[in-house]
Amino acid sequence: MNNRQEEISSALPADLDALPRLHGFRLRGMQMTRLETFIDAAFAFAISMLVIAAQQIPDNIVALLAAFKNVPTFICSIAVLGIFWRGHWLWSRRYGLEDSASILISWAMIVTILIFIYPLKAIFGAMWYLLSSGQVGQPFSLHTTEAQARTIFAIYALGLIAISAEILLLNLRAWQLREPLRLNARERLMTRGELTGWSIPAWGCLAGVFFYFADRTNRVVRVGLFFDGDHIAGALVLAQAKAQSGTRWELDRGRRRSPRRRVAELGFLGDSGRSSKPDV
């Protein structure tokens, strides 16, 4: 073992069997580190960005009811963030690592989380808006094209890949330090299970991004991959983008029509295009 590994090993108690256990895993990180505290603060800040009334506290009934339309979006976004928070929390409790590699990966995770919340909220808002026929959630902007909607899905998928890969790397770091951490056979098996579990969303979303750019014949299936296989949700959001793109095209078409044509449609122009006087 090198000097850093010896420092990690020396920080552990002599009798690891005296440590508290979680599902048979001896918890080496029961004391909260500064790294874990900062991660929790970042998740708390991300949640504060997802509140149902982001601008201000509702001060009347109309504003309050409008704010409650964002509750399903808020709940789904919190659920996704909670999955990643628990992954980092479990890693911290099991291994208690605070070496340079773990700090670097955790900082990268903080940056990713604070960027990821924007497409996360937009996608769940649009999904609930379509599922409820506009009763809850928020639609994409009227000027959002289908290409822009697909780009949002791609960013969302890249965020899932990045966060899953970062938690995967943290567990891989623990696996590399299995000797100084003195992991027993059961703990090594559970660590390999975490590596397998976090590689599934990372590789799954990566495959979705690959097919997104490689195959342009089935957009609904590609977008469904970004919803972890939920093709219906992907189809709904793409349908909204198409409908809004069509609405915008109609509006632009109306603006492009010449004043002469608009007057003709109202019946003020004759067949020859000259102004006709009404019969007296």
C-alpha positions as CSV (number, residue, x, y, z in Angstrom):
1,M,0.0,0.0,0.0
2,N,1.2,3.5,-0.7
3,N,1.2,6.4,1.8
4,R,-2.4,7.5,1.0
5,Q,-3.8,4.0,1.3
6,E,-2.0,3.6,4.6
7,E,-3.6,6.9,5.8
8,I,-7.0,5.6,4.9
9,S,-6.4,2.3,6.6
10,S,-5.1,4.0,9.7
11,A,-8.2,6.2,10.0
12,L,-10.4,3.1,10.4
13,P,-11.0,1.6,13.9
14,A,-9.1,-1.6,14.7
15,D,-12.3,-3.6,15.2
16,L,-14.5,-3.0,12.2
17,D,-17.0,-5.5,13.4
18,A,-18.0,-3.0,16.2
19,L,-19.2,-0.5,13.6
20,P,-23.0,-0.1,12.9
21,R,-24.3,-2.1,10.0
22,L,-26.7,-1.4,7.2
23,H,-27.9,-4.6,5.4
24,G,-24.8,-6.3,6.6
25,F,-22.4,-3.6,5.4
26,R,-20.2,-2.1,8.1
27,L,-20.6,1.7,8.0
28,R,-17.2,3.4,8.0
29,G,-18.5,6.9,7.4
30,M,-21.0,7.5,10.2
31,Q,-19.5,10.9,11.0
32,M,-20.6,13.5,8.4
33,T,-17.6,14.9,6.5
34,R,-17.4,18.4,5.0
35,L,-17.7,16.9,1.6
36,E,-21.0,15.2,2.4
37,T,-22.2,18.4,4.0
38,F,-21.4,20.4,0.9
39,I,-23.2,17.8,-1.3
40,D,-26.3,18.0,0.8
41,A,-26.2,21.8,0.5
42,A,-26.0,21.6,-3.2
43,F,-29.0,19.2,-3.4
44,A,-30.9,21.5,-1.1
45,F,-30.2,24.5,-3.3
46,A,-31.3,22.4,-6.4
47,I,-34.6,21.6,-4.6
48,S,-35.1,25.3,-3.8
49,M,-34.8,26.0,-7.6
50,L,-37.7,23.5,-8.2
51,V,-40.2,25.0,-5.7
52,I,-43.8,25.3,-7.1
53,A,-43.7,29.1,-7.0
54,A,-40.2,30.0,-8.0
55,Q,-40.6,33.7,-8.4
56,Q,-42.5,34.7,-5.2
57,I,-44.9,33.4,-2.6
58,P,-48.5,33.5,-3.9
59,D,-50.4,36.4,-2.4
60,N,-53.9,35.6,-3.8
61,I,-56.1,32.7,-4.7
62,V,-55.4,32.9,-8.4
63,A,-51.7,32.8,-8.0
64,L,-51.9,30.0,-5.4
65,L,-54.0,27.8,-7.7
66,A,-51.6,28.5,-10.6
67,A,-48.7,27.6,-8.4
68,F,-50.3,24.3,-7.4
69,K,-50.3,23.3,-11.1
70,N,-46.5,22.7,-10.7
71,V,-46.9,20.2,-7.8
72,P,-46.7,17.0,-9.9
73,T,-43.6,18.4,-11.7
74,F,-42.0,19.2,-8.3
75,I,-42.8,15.7,-6.9
76,C,-41.3,13.9,-10.0
77,S,-38.2,16.1,-10.0
78,I,-37.7,15.6,-6.3
79,A,-38.0,11.8,-6.8
80,V,-35.2,11.8,-9.5
81,L,-32.9,14.0,-7.4
82,G,-33.7,11.8,-4.3
83,I,-32.4,8.7,-6.2
84,F,-29.0,10.4,-6.8
85,W,-28.8,11.9,-3.3
86,R,-29.4,8.5,-1.8
87,G,-26.7,7.0,-4.1
88,H,-24.1,9.5,-2.8
89,W,-25.4,9.2,0.8
90,L,-25.0,5.4,0.8
91,W,-21.5,5.7,-0.7
92,S,-20.5,8.1,2.1
93,R,-21.9,6.0,4.9
94,R,-20.4,2.8,3.6
95,Y,-16.8,3.9,2.9
96,G,-16.3,7.4,4.5
97,L,-13.8,8.4,1.9
98,E,-12.6,12.0,1.5
99,D,-9.5,11.6,-0.6
100,S,-8.6,13.9,-3.6
101,A,-10.2,11.6,-6.2
102,S,-13.5,11.4,-4.3
103,I,-13.6,15.2,-3.7
104,L,-13.0,15.8,-7.4
105,I,-15.8,13.5,-8.5
106,S,-18.2,14.9,-5.9
107,W,-17.5,18.5,-7.1
108,A,-18.2,17.4,-10.7
109,M,-21.5,15.9,-9.4
110,I,-22.4,19.2,-7.8
111,V,-21.9,21.1,-11.1
112,T,-23.9,18.5,-13.0
113,I,-26.8,18.6,-10.6
114,L,-27.1,22.4,-10.7
115,I,-27.3,22.2,-14.5
116,F,-29.5,19.1,-14.7
117,I,-32.4,20.6,-12.8
118,Y,-33.4,22.9,-15.7
119,P,-34.1,20.2,-18.4
120,L,-35.5,18.0,-15.6
121,K,-38.1,20.5,-14.6
122,A,-39.0,21.4,-18.2
123,I,-39.5,17.8,-19.3
124,F,-41.6,16.8,-16.4
125,G,-43.6,20.0,-16.7
126,A,-44.4,19.3,-20.3
127,M,-45.2,15.7,-19.7
128,W,-47.8,16.5,-17.0
129,Y,-49.2,19.3,-19.1
130,L,-50.0,16.8,-21.8
131,L,-51.2,14.0,-19.6
132,S,-53.6,16.3,-17.8
133,S,-54.7,18.2,-21.0
134,G,-53.3,21.4,-19.6
135,Q,-54.7,21.1,-16.0
136,V,-51.3,20.8,-14.4
137,G,-47.7,21.3,-15.4
138,Q,-46.2,23.8,-17.8
139,P,-46.0,23.5,-21.6
140,F,-43.0,24.3,-23.6
141,S,-42.8,27.8,-25.0
142,L,-45.0,28.6,-28.0
143,H,-41.9,29.2,-30.0
144,T,-40.3,25.8,-29.1
145,T,-39.7,23.8,-32.3
146,E,-39.5,20.0,-32.5
147,A,-35.8,20.2,-33.0
148,Q,-35.4,22.3,-29.8
149,A,-37.6,19.8,-27.9
150,R,-35.4,16.9,-29.0
151,T,-32.3,18.9,-27.9
152,I,-33.8,19.3,-24.4
153,F,-34.3,15.6,-24.3
154,A,-30.6,15.1,-25.3
155,I,-29.4,17.4,-22.6
156,Y,-31.6,15.6,-20.1
157,A,-30.1,12.3,-21.1
158,L,-26.6,13.6,-20.9
159,G,-27.3,14.8,-17.4
160,L,-28.5,11.4,-16.4
161,I,-25.4,9.8,-17.9
162,A,-23.1,12.3,-16.1
163,I,-24.6,11.9,-12.6
164,S,-24.9,8.1,-12.9
165,A,-21.3,7.9,-14.1
166,E,-20.1,10.1,-11.2
167,I,-21.7,7.9,-8.6
168,L,-20.4,4.9,-10.5
169,L,-16.9,6.4,-10.3
170,L,-17.2,7.0,-6.6
171,N,-18.1,3.3,-6.0
172,L,-15.3,2.4,-8.4
173,R,-12.9,4.4,-6.2
174,A,-14.1,2.5,-3.2
175,W,-13.5,-0.7,-5.0
176,Q,-10.0,0.3,-5.8
177,L,-9.4,1.0,-2.1
178,R,-11.0,-2.3,-1.0
179,E,-7.7,-3.5,0.6
180,P,-7.1,-0.4,2.8
181,L,-10.8,-0.2,3.6
182,R,-10.7,-3.9,4.6
183,L,-13.8,-4.9,2.8
184,N,-15.0,-8.4,3.6
185,A,-16.5,-10.8,1.0
186,R,-20.1,-9.6,1.6
187,E,-19.1,-5.9,1.3
188,R,-17.1,-6.6,-1.9
189,L,-20.1,-8.3,-3.4
190,M,-22.4,-5.4,-2.5
191,T,-19.8,-3.0,-3.9
192,R,-19.8,-4.9,-7.2
193,G,-23.6,-4.8,-7.1
194,E,-23.5,-1.0,-6.8
195,L,-21.1,-0.8,-9.8
196,T,-23.5,-2.9,-11.9
197,G,-26.6,-1.0,-10.7
198,W,-25.2,2.5,-11.6
199,S,-23.8,1.4,-14.9
200,I,-27.3,0.4,-16.2
201,P,-28.7,4.0,-16.4
202,A,-25.4,5.4,-17.6
203,W,-25.1,2.9,-20.5
204,G,-28.8,2.9,-21.2
205,C,-29.0,6.7,-21.6
206,L,-25.7,6.6,-23.6
207,A,-27.3,4.1,-26.0
208,G,-30.3,6.4,-26.2
209,V,-28.1,9.3,-27.2
210,F,-26.3,7.2,-29.8
211,F,-29.6,6.0,-31.4
212,Y,-30.9,9.6,-31.2
213,F,-28.1,10.8,-33.5
214,A,-27.6,7.6,-35.5
215,D,-31.3,6.8,-36.4
216,R,-33.7,9.5,-37.5
217,T,-36.6,7.2,-38.5
218,N,-38.2,6.6,-35.1
219,R,-38.1,9.7,-33.0
220,V,-40.7,8.5,-30.5
221,V,-38.6,5.4,-29.5
222,R,-35.5,7.5,-29.2
223,V,-37.1,10.1,-27.0
224,G,-38.7,7.3,-24.9
225,L,-35.2,6.0,-24.1
226,F,-34.6,9.3,-22.3
227,F,-37.6,8.6,-20.1
228,D,-36.0,5.3,-19.1
229,G,-38.1,3.4,-21.7
230,D,-41.3,5.4,-21.3
231,H,-42.1,5.8,-25.0
232,I,-45.6,7.2,-24.2
233,A,-44.2,10.1,-22.3
234,G,-41.7,10.8,-25.1
235,A,-44.4,10.7,-27.7
236,L,-46.6,13.1,-25.6
237,V,-43.8,15.7,-25.3
238,L,-42.9,15.4,-29.0
239,A,-46.6,15.8,-29.9
240,Q,-46.7,19.0,-27.9
241,A,-43.6,20.3,-29.6
242,K,-45.1,19.5,-33.0
243,A,-48.4,21.1,-32.2
244,Q,-46.8,24.2,-30.9
245,S,-44.5,24.3,-34.0
246,G,-47.6,24.1,-36.2
247,T,-49.3,26.8,-34.3
248,R,-46.3,29.1,-34.7
249,W,-46.2,28.3,-38.4
250,E,-49.8,29.3,-38.8
251,L,-49.2,32.5,-36.9
252,D,-46.2,33.3,-39.1
253,R,-48.2,32.5,-42.2
254,G,-50.9,34.9,-41.1
255,R,-48.3,37.6,-40.6
256,R,-46.8,37.0,-44.0
257,R,-50.0,37.4,-45.9
258,S,-50.2,40.7,-47.7
259,P,-52.7,43.3,-46.7
260,R,-54.3,43.1,-50.2
261,R,-54.9,39.4,-49.7
262,R,-56.4,39.8,-46.3
263,V,-58.8,42.5,-47.6
264,A,-59.7,40.2,-50.5
265,E,-60.6,37.5,-48.0
266,L,-63.0,39.9,-46.3
267,G,-64.8,40.5,-49.5
268,F,-63.8,44.1,-50.2
269,L,-62.0,43.2,-53.4
270,G,-63.6,42.0,-56.6
271,D,-62.5,39.1,-58.8
272,S,-60.2,41.4,-60.7
273,G,-58.4,42.6,-57.6
274,R,-59.8,46.1,-57.9
275,S,-61.9,47.7,-55.2
276,S,-65.6,47.2,-55.8
277,K,-68.3,49.6,-54.6
278,P,-71.3,48.3,-52.8
279,D,-74.6,48.4,-54.6
280,V,-76.8,51.3,-53.7
